[in-house]
Amino acid sequence: MVAPTLWVAVGLLVFGVAMAYFVFATFLFGAGYQPTPRRSAERMLRYAEVGPHDTVYDLGAGTGAIVFRAARTYRARVVGVEVEPIRVLVLRLRRRLGPFGDRVTIRWGNLFRLDFRPATVVTAFLWPGAMARLRPKFEAELPDGARVVSHCHRVPGWTAAEYDPETDVYLYRWPSARNPPAESGAVTGGT
Ligand SMILES: C[S@@+](CC[C@H](N)C(=O)[O-])C[C@H]1O[C@@H](n2cnc3c(N)ncnc32)[C@H](O)[C@@H]1O
């Protein structure tokens, strides 16, 4: 007979491996998993002045902290793209069971392969390297007037129109974000 303590140890090990997979496995793609804090998500959507006429692309949708807030509170159309299949399942379940699911599209795939041309707002909480890779794609595909809001990390080389240190959120307006800073308070730089 196997001692109960051994079962507990095996259970903890399996749980630990599962959690490590869930949080860290997607680092290589562009970021691990951490939900955007509620206040930061709210700041991002308010900075971008999201409304019913917007199409919000959440790059790396996680379990939907931004996706469902944008659809429910701001009535936007939202496309959430996520590479990790368990999170995609959670997103699709939330979409099916919650309100305003008809305004939400969930795509399972790599955000770097997405066409950003239909987006009026882009939200991101990704690793600095991913933000650097995104910049040329933003510049090639975003329509004039689009807003990019990022939690924690800048778009390197772009000038932010706003930065909120309390929630660590940057707002960029395309195409003026590629101009050097003109006003005091504009934020530029690397990561
Ligand atoms: C820090 S979480 C942000 C979660 C979400 N935006 C939110 O509001 O809570 C980053 C997410 O990006 C996903 N991700 C990382 N690289 C990706 C890629 N190349 N394509 C799609 N999703 C990616 C990760 O799986 C993770 O769920």
The ligand as a Gaussian input file, in Angstrom:
#p B3LYP/6-31G(d) Opt

LIG

0 1
 C        0.007000      38.649000     -19.471000
 S       -1.259000      37.662000     -20.230000
 C       -2.454000      38.902000     -20.608000
 C       -3.861000      38.381000     -20.501000
 C       -5.023000      39.248000     -20.966000
 N       -4.718000      40.202000     -22.000000
 C       -5.775000      39.879000     -19.852000
 O       -6.310000      40.926000     -20.062000
 O       -5.859000      39.370000     -18.744000
 C       -0.531000      37.351000     -21.838000
 C       -1.265000      36.324000     -22.646000
 O       -0.729000      36.347000     -23.965000
 C       -0.740000      35.018000     -24.472000
 N        0.235000      34.973000     -25.572000
 C        1.573000      35.073000     -25.476000
 N        2.141000      35.037000     -26.687000
 C        1.126000      34.910000     -27.594000
 C        1.076000      34.813000     -29.003000
 N        2.196000      34.862000     -29.752000
 N       -0.129000      34.708000     -29.598000
 C       -1.271000      34.676000     -28.860000
 N       -1.279000      34.746000     -27.499000
 C       -0.099000      34.870000     -26.873000
 C       -0.368000      34.176000     -23.268000
 O       -0.777000      32.846000     -23.439000
 C       -1.126000      34.906000     -22.153000
 O       -2.394000      34.348000     -21.955000

